[in-house]
Amino acid sequence: MEKFTMPKIAFYVTLRCNLRCKLCAVYAPYYDNPFHPTLTYLKRCIERYFEIVDHVKLFSLSGGEPMLREDLLEIVDEIYKYYDRLDRFEIITNGTIVPSKELIESLSRFGEKLNLLVDDYGSDKSTNAIVVAEKFRLIPNAKVMLRDYYSDNMHCSGWVDYGISKNSRKKSDGEAKVLFAKCSYPQKLDFCTSMVNGKLYSCTQLRRLIELGIIEPEQDEVFDLFDANVTDDNIRSRIKTLYDVEALSACAYCNGICDDSPRHDAAEQIGKWK
């Protein structure tokens, strides 16, 4: 049987964050009770993912802020069990929390497969960005990137506003296809497929639109890996069709992330936690 390979997966271990960024791409500040499951559940989700997927080119451990998890070491250890089934393993952090010696040692086992992205929003927000990057650079062969999100030379010229809200205007099918054809997620980044609460979402903005009740989940855009009524082969087949679509249902409401998208200052804070 031909092996099933996915280009990438963003595996969310939490949607809690210690920053409250207005244009957060995963909407972390907008949850009263952000997704933050048990270690046992996350281990089962990782296991289940690799029951469906034989190989993934990029496995990105994401948040929220993943370093907020006190059990992050155990999560990394679990992912390492699948070392031979991934090309790259990545962690993205906002540069606020310094990794422990034990976490650095665990990450070191990934060697040249390791990507570590430290987003620096300036010393008033990313208070330990330089220190975190220096710690990560102690790992032999790891690719470490300290991304500048505060100077005049901001990474990708800043953030975009996806325009997702309860008041999002629905575009025509033609407009949705035009957006899809120029959005970086499907055209440059092999989609932004993410796993949250046992489900694969073809786009983060799709997930948010479903949560807001604006659109209904469609079986070829959202894949419940724990649905006992669907076979593994059926899930694989449905995921494969994703890469041939002309648009997602979310494209009718989203501004996308395109070369010509207006850019905004990153990490503008919207207030304190309740």
Secondary structure, 3 states (H helix, E strand, C coil): CCCCEEEEEEEECCCCCCCCECCCCCCHHHCCCCCCCCHHHHHHHHHHHHHHCCEEEEEEEECCCHHHCCCHHHHHHHHHCCHHHEEEEEEEECCCCCCCHHHHHHHHCCHHHEEEEEEECCCCCCCCHHHHHHHHCCCCCCEEEEEECCCCCCHHHCECCCCCCCCCCCCCHHHHHHHHHHEHHHHCCCCCCEEECCEEECCHHHHHHHHCCCCCCCCCCEEECCCCCCCHHHHHHHHHHHCCCCCCHHHHCCCCCECCCCCECCCCECCCCC
